[in-house]
């Protein structure tokens, strides 16, 4: 009917968690006027009301309604046909009462705006204080102040102020948590001669459960990692911090063990140790999918373990695409992880892409997912860009495809083998 949406908003004061009946409130009250155009400025300029409806029916009749700024009802200003029974009601008592928590202040405000009151405010025997006023057509209304209303409004204001302070405090705490979690992502990238790489995590909320990292494993080896902890929000962020601490704590297993190229089992041992710690320090329902890759900077060899995570994508220089599928279960589900690793040799120009489900499950307005096929197409389209630029272009493609409201964290790591 051409009405603003805000008119139909449910009034929050009407809700109670104990209620089981259907929501119900007063909608519109009719006031008969001679001329809608003449009456409208009185309600807008003198009383400070707002237009709720102003539309024309197919019959040609104008539907005009106004509403008090703090009210939940709507006054429909109707101009009846001259001579009709409704027209005879113009200029009489409407029996409409406007309640205020500060009658003296509202009385002064309206009188200064030109509202014609019939008398000064007077106290009624039953306790209320009121004053009657008229609109340009002589329709009379009552402005009424009640102690009960003043008390309820004051209580509502205090509750609102308390909620606002609590919300501001919570927002401040979330911002601090976001800053702390940001520091858990890699601040310094280990040096690599034959590999250029970049990563990002764009969180859907202040904090989240996605994680990526770049680890200096010693002896010209680099660790690339992407993980997705179960759950959302603050709980997932705490688990993510738990996982990050265990990963960094266990890096010593790389530094302290002798490196024997023919017995390259550090990734498996490393992840088994991390799994035991994560399982021991979390609840039974907690887990994390994780893709960990150890890159040998001299041999250009990638040894990886995919712990229940989405398949990594290896784009070969010749245009081929290899899927690095899961090699074992997620981290944290069991005390012992039957970790199995696989490996690939990289050639100059080959590109590795690791990501979380916030990329492939990003949905557009029609509910369609971005999907792995679009991900590969995007990587192929931007494959000639440097790794950090390719990363930015891919994230732009995902965000342009998806809905304006991001529903999940978007985390991506891109690594490209440098040309000779």
N, C-alpha and C positions, 0 to 999 in steps of 0.2 A: 504493500500500500504506500510505498515511498517513505515510510517512517524511519527515523534514525534508530539504529540498533540499541543505543544506550537506554532508550525508553523502556525496553523490555527486560533490562537486566534485573535479576532477582536481588532484592534488598538484603544485604548480609545480616542485618539485625533480626531478620525473621527466622534465621536458622538456629536449630538446637539439635545437638547430637542425639538427644533422646527422642526426637520427633520421628514418628513413623508415617504420619498422614501426609497427603499431598500438599505441596506448596500452594498458598493462596493469599492474595492481597487485593486491595481495592485498585481497580484499573482507572476508569474515567468517571468524572462527574460533569454533568451538563450545566452550562450557564448560558441563558438566552440573552442575546444582544441585538441591538438594531443594526449595527454596521461592524462587521469583523475588522475591517481596516482601521476604523476609528478606535475600536476597543484595544487592539493589539498593543499600541505604544503604552497604554496605561499599565498593562500587566508586565511588559518588558522593562520600561524605563522607570515607572513609579514603584512597582512592587519587586523588581529585580528577578522576575521569572525568566524561564527559557522556553523557546519554541520546541514543542515535542513533536507535533505533526503540522504539516502545511502542504496539503495535496488536494488535487481535484478529482472527484469521482467521475466515472464515465457519464453520469447523468448531468455533469456540469456543476454539481454542488461542491463547494469548497469545504474541506475538512481541516479545521484549524484548532489546535490544542496547545496549551501551555502547561508548564509544571514548575512548582517551587524548586529552588536549587537544592534544598535539603529534604524534599518530600518524596513520597512514593506513589502519589496519586497524580492524575492528569486532569486538568480542566479543559473540557471541550467547549469552545466558543461557537455557538450555533446561532445563525441569523434566520429565524423562522419567517414564513410568508406572512405579510401583513394580513390581519383579520383572522389568523389561525388561533387555536386555543393556546399554543405555545407562545405566540406573540403577546398574548395578554399577560404572560408571566414576567415579561420584562419590567424591571423597576421594582420588583418585590424583594422580600427576604429570601435569600437562597438557602439559609440554614447551614451554610458552609463555614466551618471554624478552622482558622489557622493557628496552630500551636507554636509557641516560642518559649525558649528558656530564659529570655531577658526581654520582658514586655516593654519596660521604659525605653530601652535602647532601640528596639524595633519601631516603637511608636514614634520616637523622635526622627529616626531615619526616614520612615515613610512620610511623615508630615512634611519634612524638609524637601522631599521629592515631589510634593504636590498632592499627596493622597488626602482626600477630604474625610476627616473623622467626624462622626455625629456628636461625640462628647469626649471628654477627658477619660482616661482609664479609671475604672471604678471597681471596687472589690465587691464580689458577690457573697451572699450569706453562706454559700457552701465552700468558700475559700478561694475560688479563682479570681483573677483580675483580668478584665477585658475591656475592649473598646470596639465600637462598630464603625465601619467605614463603607463608602459607596464607590462603585465604578462609574464611568461616564453615563451609563444608562440608568443609574439609580439602583442597581442591584446591590443589596447590602450583605456584608460579610462581617464576621467577628474575628478579631485578633485576641487570642486568649493566652494568658500565662498561668501555669499551674506549678506548685511546688514539686509535685511528683515528676513532671516533665523536666524541670530544671535539674532535679537530682539525677534522673536517668541520663540526661545529656552530659552532665558533669562526670558521671561515672563512666559513660562511654568515651568521653574525651581522655580520661585518665587511662582507661584500658588501651585506647588507641595510641597514646603516648608511650605506654609501656611496650606495646607490640612494636612500635616504631624503633624504640631503643634496642629491643631485643633483636629486631631484624638488622639494624645497623651493626650491632655487636657481632651477630652471626656472619654478616657480609664481611666485616673486618677480619674475623677469624678465618673465613674461607679464603680471603685474599692472602693472608699470611701463609695458609696451607698451600695455596697455589705457588707462592714464591718459594717455599721450602721444597715442594715437589719439583719445581723447575730446576733447582740445583742438583737434583738426583739424575737428571739427564746429563750426557757428557758435556763437560765444560771445555775440555782440551782434547783434540784429536791426535792420537798417536801417529807418528810419522810413518809413511809407507812410500817406497820408491816406485813400485810397479802398480799401485792401486790408488785411484782417487775415489772419495766416498763422501756421502752426506746423509743426514737423517733429520726427521722432524716429527713432532707429535703435536697435533692440534686437538685440544681437548674439547669435548662437547659441554662439559661443566667446568667449574673451577678446578677440580681435581678428578683424576680418573685412574683406571687400572692398566692403561697401555704403557709400554716401556720399551725404550731402545737404548743401546749402549755400544760404545767402542772401547775395547779392552786391550791394553798393552800386555801381551802374553810373553814378551821377552824373546830373545833369539830370532829377531826378524819375523815375529808372528803377531798377527792382529786378530782380535776377536770381534765379530759383528753379531749383534744380537737384537732380536725383536721378540717381545712377549706380550701376552694379553692375559691379565689376571681375571678370574671369575668375579662377577658382581659389578656394581656400578658405584660411582660417587666416592664418598669418604672411606667406606669400608674397603673398596677396591684399592684406593690410594694407599691405605695403610699396608695392605698386603703387597702392593707393588714395592713399597719402601722395604718391607721385610725381604722380598726376593732380591732386590738390589743389594742389600747389605750382605746376604749370603753369597751372591755372585762375586762381589768385590773381596769378601773375606777369603774365598777359596781360590783366588787368582794365584796365591802363593804356591798352590800345587803345581802350577806351570813353572814358576821361577825356580823352585827348589828341587824339582826332579830333573835328573839328567835327560837330555834330549837325545833319543835314539831314533833316527829317521825310519828305520825298518820296523820299529815297534811304536807306531804313532797312535797311542791309545789315550792321550791326555783328554781329548774332548769327552770321551765316555766316562773316564774316572772323575773328571771335573763335574759333569752334570749329575752323576750318581751321588756325589758328595753334597751338591747343592740340593738335590731332591730330598735326601735324608733330613737335612736341616730344615727345609721348608715344610716337609711333612710333619716333623716333630714340633714345630712352632706355630702350626695353624690348625684349624678345625678339620674334621673329616670331610666336609663338603667343599673344602677349598682346593683349588688347583690353578695351574697356569699353563697355557699353551706357550710353547717357546721354540724359536728357531735360533740355533747357535751355530756359527760358522767360524772355523779357524783358518785364517789365510796365511800361507807361507809366502812372504814377500820375495824370497829368492827363487823358489821353485814355481811361483804362480799357481799354487795348488790350494784348492779349497776342500777342507774336510768339515762336514756338517752333520748335525743331528737335528732332526725335525721332531720335536716332542709334541705331537698332536696338533701342531699349528697348521695354518694355511700353507699351501705349497709355495716355496720360493720359486721365482721365475728367473731363468738364466737365458738371456737373449744373446745368441751367438752373433759374431760379426757378419756371418754369411746369411743372416736372416732367420735362422732356425731358433726355435724356442724350446727349452727343456724345463720340465716341471720337477722341482725338488720336493718330492712328496714326503709324507710322514714316515719316520723310521722307528718311532717308539711312542709310548703313551705320554700323556701330559704330566708335567711335574707336580708332585704333591699328592697325587691320588693314592700312592702306595709307598710304604717305607723303602722298598727297594725298586729302583728303576732299571728295567732291562733295556739299557741304552744301547742302541746300534747306530753307528755312524756310516756315512758314505762319503765319497769324494769325487771332485771334478777338477780337471786341469783347465786353467783359463788361458785364453789367447788374447793378444792385444785387441781392444775394441769390444770384447765381451762385457756384458752388463748384467749385474745381479740385482734383483728387486725383491725386497722383503717387506711385508706389510701386514696390517691387522684387518679384521673384518669390517672396520669402519670405512674402509676403502671400497671393497666389493659389495657391501650391503647398503651403501648409500642409496637412498630411494628418491626418485623424482615425485612430482605431484600426482602422477598416475600410478604410483606404487611400484614402478619398475626399478630393479636394482642395477647399479653400475656394472657389476659382474666382472668376472675374470677376462672375458673376451674384450670388453671395452678397456680394461686395464692394459692388456697386451697391445691393443691398437694405439693407446695413448703413449705407451713406452716406445713403440715402433715409430710413431710420428715425431717424437722428440729425441730420438736416440742419438742424434749427432750433437746435441747440446752437452756441455760439461755436466758432471753429475749433480752439482747443486742447482743448476738451471733446469735440468731434466726433472729433478725432484719438485721444484716450484711449479713447472708446467703441468706435471701430473696432478699435483694437489689442486691446482686451478681447475683442471678438467673435472675432477671429482666434485668439487664444490659448486661449479657451474651446473653440473648435471643434477645434483641433489636438491632437496627442498631448502628454503631459506633457513629453517631451523635444523641445526646439526644434531643428530640423535645419538651418535657414537663417536668415540675418539678416532681420529685419522692419524695413523702412524705409518711412516714409510722410511726405509733405508735403501739408498741407491749406491752401488759400488761398481766402478768400471775399471777394467784392466787397461793401464796406460799403453800407448803405442811404444814400440822400441825406439 
